[in-house]
Amino acid sequence: MLNKRYVLDFIHETSTADNIEDQVKKKVNQLLLAGPKAISAFKAFCKNLNPDKSAEMIAQLRASDEGQEGLAAFLEKRKPNWFETLD
């Protein structure tokens, strides 16, 4: 059996010192748009990295109440009910 190696890449961006706080708030607010249960499930998935189960996990998350709320919010062009922002 072949060993599979999975590499997680990170996105890097640059910013000026004057603009860094605004950029950080923007990124955090983007993360806060994601469903809390989906974030938790993805963190657990990353710890185990079982790609054979990824489609099943995504299907379960999309079918959940949180997934349906996220989809409805997207289609209705509104923020999901869990959304908060950093001020």
C-alpha positions as CSV (number, residue, x, y, z in Angstrom):
1,M,0.0,0.0,0.0
2,L,1.4,3.4,-0.9
3,N,1.7,6.1,1.7
4,K,-0.3,9.2,0.9
5,R,1.1,12.5,1.9
6,Y,-1.2,15.5,2.2
7,V,0.1,19.1,2.4
8,L,-1.9,22.0,3.6
9,D,-0.9,25.3,2.0
10,F,-1.4,28.7,3.6
11,I,-2.5,31.8,1.9
12,H,-0.1,34.7,2.5
13,E,-0.9,38.3,2.0
14,T,1.1,41.5,2.6
15,S,-0.1,44.7,4.1
16,T,1.3,48.0,5.2
17,A,1.7,48.7,9.0
18,D,-1.0,51.4,8.7
19,N,-3.5,48.9,7.0
20,I,-2.8,45.7,9.0
21,E,-5.5,46.1,11.6
22,D,-8.2,46.7,8.9
23,Q,-6.9,43.7,6.9
24,V,-7.0,41.4,10.0
25,K,-10.6,42.5,10.8
26,K,-11.6,41.8,7.2
27,K,-10.2,38.2,7.3
28,V,-11.7,37.5,10.8
29,N,-15.1,38.7,9.6
30,Q,-14.8,36.4,6.6
31,L,-14.1,33.5,8.9
32,L,-17.1,34.5,11.1
33,L,-19.4,34.1,8.1
34,A,-18.7,30.3,8.2
35,G,-21.1,28.1,10.2
36,P,-19.7,27.3,13.7
37,K,-20.5,23.6,13.4
38,A,-18.9,23.5,9.9
39,I,-15.7,25.1,11.2
40,S,-15.6,22.5,14.1
41,A,-16.2,19.6,11.7
42,F,-13.5,20.9,9.3
43,K,-11.0,21.2,12.1
44,A,-11.6,17.6,13.2
45,F,-11.3,16.5,9.5
46,C,-8.0,18.3,9.2
47,K,-6.7,16.5,12.3
48,N,-7.5,13.1,10.8
49,L,-7.1,13.9,7.1
50,N,-9.3,11.1,5.7
51,P,-10.0,12.2,2.1
52,D,-12.1,9.1,1.5
53,K,-14.7,10.6,3.9
54,S,-14.6,14.2,2.7
55,A,-17.6,13.9,0.3
56,E,-19.7,12.3,3.1
57,M,-18.8,15.0,5.6
58,I,-19.6,17.8,3.1
59,A,-23.0,16.2,2.3
60,Q,-23.8,15.9,6.0
61,L,-22.9,19.5,6.7
62,R,-24.9,20.8,3.8
63,A,-28.0,18.8,4.8
64,S,-27.8,20.0,8.5
65,D,-29.9,22.9,9.8
66,E,-26.8,25.0,9.8
67,G,-26.0,24.1,6.2
68,Q,-29.5,24.8,5.1
69,E,-29.4,28.2,6.8
70,G,-26.1,29.0,5.1
71,L,-27.5,28.1,1.7
72,A,-30.8,30.0,2.3
73,A,-28.8,33.1,3.4
74,F,-26.6,32.9,0.3
75,L,-29.6,32.6,-2.0
76,E,-31.5,35.3,-0.2
77,K,-28.4,37.6,-0.3
78,R,-28.4,38.0,3.5
79,K,-26.1,37.2,6.4
80,P,-26.6,33.8,8.1
81,N,-28.2,33.8,11.5
82,W,-24.9,33.1,13.3
83,F,-23.1,36.0,11.7
84,E,-21.2,38.4,13.9
85,T,-18.5,41.0,13.1
86,L,-15.5,42.4,14.8
87,D,-15.9,46.1,15.4
